[in-house]
Amino acid sequence: MAPSASDGCEAIELQASDLRLDPRTRSVHCDERPVALCPVEYELLRALMTRAGHAVSKAQLERWLRSLGRMTRRDAVAVHIHHLRRKIGRHRIRTVRGAGYLVPPDLSGW
């Protein structure tokens, strides 16, 4: 399940391999370099990194975006995942057939 506004993770820095997300500053770093993300990309990445190593379904991500008032198009999740992959690297967001998307906690075994 994607994070909720009351789950207490909004102040905890998230890390998966060389990818870091700091909710306090709403910043993302990949290989120690800052990555500029639009608000929807940031929220999708936060939802995935909160559950690093576990698949998050497209439906869960859609509900998460809708709860934040950020869902505008039916294909928004797929489009923004595509943009995220271009910015942080395709290997950092995996598609799990029939299950959704996941961010590997560590890239060495993936």
Secondary structure, DSSP 8 states (H G I E B T S, - for coil): ----TTSSGGGS-EEETTEEEETTTTEEEETTEEE---HHHHHHHHHHHHTTTS-B-HHHHHHHHHHTT---STTHHHHHHHHHHHHH-GGGSEEETTTEEE--S-GGG-
